[in-house]
């Protein structure tokens, strides 16, 4: 009797690092259920969209992709389409009204139900919707197909207790729930034993960790404990909130041997008036004070941020204040967004909505302004030697030189040439002398290669899977 081939899947991810990590869990669950990742270019039997609801363009992207799949699904009824994540939590039945051929809609709190829902939809030949309104327990035990063998995410909390007027995430992800520190550290050690050398601690508001059990120093203690794990070379975290950023975290960063000299801390606006309207619970003097103390304690640190342009009521003076903060703070990168009205948020009903034309013009100005600052910051790296964790090979430039890419300790992207005869692997660390710089990356010449357990793990994973894990749409790390 001929054996039936295993069904294939692909996961398309929109949004933040929490979604990327959730997609790794979705892929792990599908692996466990007997499905296999589709090869590049292959039409998958199951397509899962893990969605974001922070900005309107994520909605448009989802429904555009669903429309693209409609004729494919019609021609192949056995194909299954699932929609999960924040947009699924928000829209729920609306998704099936707009795309009735979707097989499964699942929320942010029930990722673990996906394999059962897919099987039920297949057997009953009927779309399945399962949206839990709250998280019953922290999803610590879900399997994951990690995108990288040497770099991993570790969630310390889910949900958010903030009430920012522009943000719908707390409504969709729920209130903050913290994992026990013992669970977190057990996962960290297990990952390191498997070859991981870099870990990023994740939370919607990561440095509020401890609110569940009343310990304001819990996050600093967590960073310190990670610093004691043998074999763990790099520790990062994102994204902290300025309101909860305390000096003990700075001290932990400065004294933990593997805490990287990089801080990503969202600013959102440089105007105190707009910050108050956003209900951000800090002002620019506090924000700049944190940066000043971080740079004093960790002179090599680089700061990155998020900024929203065109929030309701933003005047030209408010916008100029944002430009001024960028000049003063000298961010190595700023991830800038045009304000997007999200139904159900207080900001959506505010007076003074800024016209799309003005928002677009300010966004262009801010982007150009920050590009110059980033370039200026990066030019200061020329002549320095940096340790770069290799993330990929970009192919040969000529017969004898290879081009590779990776991240510096301060999280800047570096492209560098290297001798083809002594090639580093993803997961290895290369000493790179920086020779040039652009706004978004550094370039240099590779020197000493330190082969790591992370490189060994990458080789083993590549050999085991024959292909790299395919998580379509996975964003480059958006800090």
C-alpha positions in Angstrom: 0.0 0.0 0.0 1.4 3.4 -1.0 2.0 5.7 2.0 0.4 9.1 1.9 3.0 12.0 1.8 3.0 14.3 4.8 1.2 17.5 4.3 3.3 20.7 4.1 2.9 24.0 5.7 4.2 27.6 5.7 3.8 30.4 8.2 3.7 34.0 7.2 4.4 36.5 10.0 3.5 40.1 10.4 4.5 42.4 13.2 6.7 42.3 16.3 9.2 39.9 17.8 6.4 38.4 20.0 4.7 37.4 16.7 8.0 35.9 15.3 8.4 33.8 18.4 4.7 32.8 18.2 5.3 31.7 14.6 8.2 29.5 15.8 5.7 27.9 18.3 3.1 27.5 15.5 5.7 25.8 13.3 6.8 23.6 16.2 3.2 22.5 16.9 2.7 21.7 13.2 5.9 19.6 13.2 4.7 17.8 16.3 1.4 17.1 14.5 3.2 15.4 11.6 3.3 18.2 9.1 6.5 19.3 7.4 7.7 22.7 6.2 7.2 23.5 2.5 10.3 23.9 0.5 11.1 27.3 -1.1 8.9 27.8 -4.1 6.7 24.9 -3.2 2.9 25.4 -2.8 2.1 24.5 0.8 -0.9 22.4 1.8 -1.4 24.6 4.9 -0.8 28.4 5.0 -0.9 30.0 8.3 -1.0 33.8 8.7 0.2 35.1 12.1 -1.1 38.6 12.0 -0.5 42.1 13.6 -3.2 44.7 14.4 -1.0 47.6 15.3 -1.2 49.4 12.0 -3.8 49.5 9.2 -1.4 48.3 6.5 -1.2 44.9 8.3 -4.9 44.5 7.8 -4.6 45.4 4.1 -1.7 43.0 3.7 -3.6 40.1 5.2 -6.7 40.6 3.1 -4.7 41.2 0.0 -2.9 37.9 0.5 -6.1 36.1 1.3 -7.6 37.3 -2.0 -4.5 36.1 -3.8 -5.1 32.6 -2.3 -8.8 32.5 -3.1 -8.5 31.0 -6.6 -5.7 28.6 -5.5 -8.0 27.4 -2.7 -10.9 27.0 -5.1 -8.8 24.9 -7.4 -7.4 22.8 -4.5 -10.1 22.5 -1.8 -7.8 20.3 0.3 -5.6 23.3 0.9 -6.1 24.8 4.3 -5.8 28.5 5.3 -5.5 29.6 9.0 -5.4 33.1 10.4 -4.2 33.8 13.9 -2.5 36.5 15.9 -3.7 40.0 17.0 -5.8 40.7 13.9 -7.7 37.4 14.3 -8.3 38.3 18.0 -9.6 41.7 16.9 -11.7 40.9 13.8 -12.8 37.3 14.6 -15.9 36.6 12.5 -15.1 39.6 10.2 -12.3 37.5 8.6 -14.8 34.8 7.5 -17.2 37.4 6.2 -14.5 38.8 4.0 -12.8 35.5 3.2 -15.3 32.6 3.8 -12.8 30.1 2.4 -10.5 30.5 5.5 -10.5 27.2 7.4 -9.4 28.3 10.9 -9.4 31.6 12.8 -7.6 31.4 16.2 -6.6 34.0 18.7 -3.5 35.1 20.6 -4.4 33.0 23.6 -5.0 29.7 21.9 -2.1 29.1 19.6 -1.8 25.6 21.0 -5.2 24.6 19.6 -4.2 25.1 15.9 -3.5 21.5 15.0 -6.8 20.3 16.5 -8.7 23.1 14.7 -7.1 22.2 11.4 -8.1 18.6 11.7 -11.6 19.4 12.8 -12.0 21.8 9.9 -10.8 19.1 7.5 -13.1 16.4 8.9 -16.2 18.6 9.4 -15.6 20.5 6.1 -16.5 23.7 8.0 -14.6 26.7 9.1 -13.5 26.8 12.8 -13.3 29.8 15.0 -11.7 29.6 18.5 -10.9 32.9 20.2 -10.2 32.8 23.9 -10.7 36.1 25.7 -7.9 35.6 28.2 -4.8 33.5 28.7 -5.5 30.5 30.9 -1.8 29.7 31.6 1.6 30.9 30.3 2.4 28.9 27.1 5.8 27.8 28.4 5.6 24.2 27.2 4.7 24.7 23.5 7.2 23.2 21.1 9.0 25.6 18.7 10.8 25.2 15.3 13.4 27.9 15.9 14.4 30.0 13.0 18.0 30.0 14.2 20.1 27.3 15.8 22.3 29.7 17.6 20.0 32.6 18.5 16.7 32.3 20.3 13.8 34.3 21.9 12.7 33.7 25.4 9.4 35.2 26.6 9.4 36.5 30.1 5.9 37.8 30.1 2.8 38.2 27.8 0.3 41.0 27.8 0.6 44.6 28.9 -0.9 46.7 31.7 -0.3 50.1 30.0 -3.1 52.2 28.5 -1.4 54.0 25.7 -4.2 55.7 23.7 -2.9 54.6 20.3 -2.4 51.0 21.1 -4.8 48.1 20.8 -2.4 45.4 21.9 -3.4 45.3 25.6 -7.0 44.6 24.4 -5.8 41.7 22.2 -3.0 40.3 24.3 -4.6 40.9 27.7 -3.1 42.0 31.0 0.5 41.2 31.8 1.3 37.7 33.0 4.8 36.9 34.2 6.6 33.6 34.0 8.3 32.3 37.1 12.0 33.1 37.0 12.8 29.4 37.5 10.9 28.5 34.3 12.6 31.2 32.3 16.1 30.2 33.5 15.3 26.5 32.9 14.4 27.4 29.2 17.6 29.6 28.9 19.8 26.7 30.1 18.1 24.2 27.9 18.6 26.4 24.9 22.2 27.0 25.7 22.7 23.2 26.0 21.3 22.8 22.5 23.9 25.2 21.0 22.2 28.6 21.4 24.8 31.4 22.2 22.5 34.4 22.0 19.2 35.0 23.7 16.7 37.8 23.5 14.4 38.2 26.5 10.9 39.2 25.2 7.9 41.0 26.7 5.3 43.5 25.5 6.8 45.7 28.3 9.8 43.5 29.2 11.2 45.5 32.1 7.8 45.6 33.9 8.6 41.9 34.6 7.8 41.1 38.2 4.6 43.1 38.5 2.7 39.9 39.0 4.6 39.0 42.1 5.5 42.4 43.4 9.2 42.6 42.7 10.3 45.7 41.0 13.9 44.4 40.7 12.9 41.1 39.1 14.0 42.0 35.6 17.4 43.2 36.7 17.8 40.0 38.6 16.9 38.1 35.5 19.5 39.8 33.4 22.1 39.1 36.2 21.1 35.4 36.3 21.5 35.1 32.5 25.0 36.6 33.0 25.9 33.5 35.1 25.0 30.9 32.4 28.1 29.3 31.0 28.1 29.2 27.3 25.6 32.0 26.8 27.6 34.7 25.0 25.0 37.4 24.2 21.9 38.5 26.1 19.5 41.2 24.7 16.0 42.3 25.7 13.1 44.2 24.1 11.2 46.3 24.4 11.4 48.2 27.7 9.2 51.1 28.7 10.8 54.3 30.0 8.3 54.4 32.9 9.6 51.2 34.3 13.3 51.6 33.5 15.2 51.6 36.7 18.9 52.1 37.5 19.3 48.5 38.7 18.7 47.4 35.1 21.5 49.7 34.0 23.7 48.2 36.7 22.8 44.7 35.6 23.6 45.5 31.9 26.9 47.1 32.9 28.1 44.2 35.1 26.7 41.1 33.4 29.5 39.8 31.1 27.1 38.8 28.3 24.6 41.7 28.4 25.1 43.4 25.1 25.8 47.2 24.9 22.5 48.0 23.1 19.3 49.5 24.4 16.1 49.7 22.3 13.7 52.0 24.1 10.6 53.4 22.4 10.4 57.2 22.5 7.2 57.6 20.4 7.3 61.4 20.4 9.7 64.1 21.4 6.8 66.4 22.5 5.8 66.3 26.2 2.3 67.4 25.1 1.9 64.5 22.7 3.4 62.1 25.2 0.7 63.2 27.6 -2.0 62.7 24.9 -0.5 59.2 24.2 -0.7 58.5 27.9 2.9 57.4 27.9 3.5 58.3 31.6 7.0 59.8 31.1 8.4 63.0 29.7 11.4 63.7 27.5 13.6 64.7 30.5 13.1 61.3 32.0 13.8 59.6 28.7 17.0 61.5 28.0 18.1 61.0 31.6 17.9 57.2 31.1 20.0 57.4 28.0 22.5 59.6 29.7 22.9 57.1 32.6 23.1 54.1 30.2 25.9 55.8 28.2 27.8 56.8 31.4 27.7 53.2 32.7 28.2 51.6 29.3 30.2 54.0 27.1 30.2 51.6 24.1 26.4 51.3 24.0 24.1 52.2 21.1 20.5 53.4 21.5 17.7 52.6 19.1 14.0 53.7 19.3 10.5 53.7 17.9 8.7 57.0 16.9 5.2 57.7 15.7 4.5 60.6 13.4 1.2 62.4 13.1 -0.5 61.5 16.4 -3.8 63.4 16.8 -3.2 67.0 17.8 0.5 66.9 16.7 1.5 70.5 15.7 4.5 71.5 13.7 6.1 72.6 17.0 5.4 69.1 18.5 7.0 67.5 15.4 10.0 69.8 15.6 10.5 68.7 19.2 10.7 65.1 18.0 13.4 66.1 15.4 15.3 67.9 18.2 15.2 64.8 20.5 16.6 62.7 17.6 19.4 65.2 17.2 20.1 65.3 21.0 19.8 61.5 21.6 21.8 60.5 18.5 20.0 57.2 18.0 21.9 54.7 15.8 18.5 53.8 14.4 14.9 54.9 14.8 12.0 52.8 13.5 9.5 55.4 12.4 5.8 54.9 11.8 3.0 57.0 10.5 0.2 57.1 13.0 -2.5 54.6 12.2 -6.0 55.0 13.6 -7.1 51.8 15.2 -10.9 51.4 15.9 -11.5 51.0 19.6 -8.6 53.0 20.9 -9.0 56.4 22.6 -6.8 58.1 20.0 -9.1 57.1 17.2 -11.8 59.3 18.7 -9.6 62.3 19.5 -10.0 65.7 17.9 -7.2 67.1 15.7 -6.6 64.1 13.5 -3.7 65.0 11.2 -4.2 64.8 7.5 -2.5 62.0 5.6 -0.6 64.6 3.5 0.9 66.3 6.5 1.7 62.9 8.2 3.4 61.7 5.1 5.4 64.9 4.7 6.5 64.8 8.4 7.4 61.1 8.1 9.6 61.8 5.1 11.3 64.7 7.0 11.9 62.6 10.1 13.2 59.7 8.1 15.7 61.9 6.2 16.8 63.6 9.4 17.4 60.3 11.2 19.2 58.8 8.2 21.8 61.6 8.5 22.1 61.0 12.3 22.5 57.3 11.8 25.1 57.8 9.1 27.1 60.2 11.4 26.9 57.7 14.3 28.1 54.8 12.1 30.9 56.8 10.6 32.5 57.0 14.0 32.9 53.2 13.9 35.4 53.4 11.0 38.8 52.1 12.1 37.4 50.2 15.0 37.5 46.4 15.5 34.2 44.7 16.3 33.1 41.2 17.2 30.4 40.2 14.7 28.1 37.2 15.1 27.7 35.8 11.6 24.0 35.4 10.6 24.4 34.6 6.8 26.6 34.3 3.8 25.7 36.5 0.9 27.6 34.6 -1.8 31.0 35.2 -3.4 32.0 38.5 -4.7 35.0 37.0 -6.6 36.9 33.8 -6.7 38.8 34.3 -3.4 36.6 36.5 -1.2 33.3 35.8 0.5 30.8 38.3 1.7 29.1 37.7 5.1 26.7 39.5 7.3 26.1 39.6 11.0 25.4 41.7 14.1 27.9 43.6 16.2 27.7 43.5 19.9 25.9 46.8 19.9 23.4 45.4 17.4 24.5 47.2 14.2 24.4 45.2 11.0 27.8 44.6 9.5 28.7 43.3 6.0 32.3 42.1 5.6 34.6 40.3 3.2 36.5 37.2 4.2 39.0 34.7 2.9 37.1 31.9 1.2 39.6 29.4 2.6 38.8 30.2 6.2 35.1 30.7 6.0 33.0 31.3 9.1 29.7 29.6 9.6 26.5 31.3 10.8 26.8 31.2 14.5 30.5 31.8 14.5 32.1 35.1 15.7 34.4 37.1 13.4 36.7 39.9 14.3 35.9 42.7 11.8 37.8 45.9 11.1 35.2 48.5 10.0 36.3 50.3 6.9 33.1 52.2 5.8 29.6 53.0 6.9 26.2 53.8 5.6 23.0 54.8 7.5 21.8 51.2 8.0 25.0 49.1 8.1 28.7 49.0 8.6 31.2 47.4 6.2 34.6 45.9 6.9 37.3 43.3 6.5 37.0 40.0 8.4 39.9 38.8 10.5 40.1 36.1 13.2 37.3 33.5 13.2 36.2 32.0 16.5 34.3 28.9 15.8 31.5 28.5 18.4 29.0 26.0 19.6 26.4 28.1 17.8 28.2 27.4 14.5 28.2 23.7 15.3 24.5 23.9 16.1 23.8 25.6 12.8 25.7 23.0 10.9 23.9 20.2 12.7 20.4 21.8 12.1 21.1 22.4 8.5 22.2 18.8 8.0 19.2 17.5 9.9 16.6 19.6 8.0 18.3 19.6 4.6 16.8 23.0 4.2 16.5 26.1 6.4 13.2 26.4 8.3 10.8 28.4 6.1 8.8 31.0 7.9 7.7 33.2 5.1 7.4 36.9 5.9 9.5 36.7 9.0 10.8 40.2 9.5 14.4 41.0 9.9 14.8 41.7 13.6 12.8 44.9 14.2 14.1 46.3 17.4 
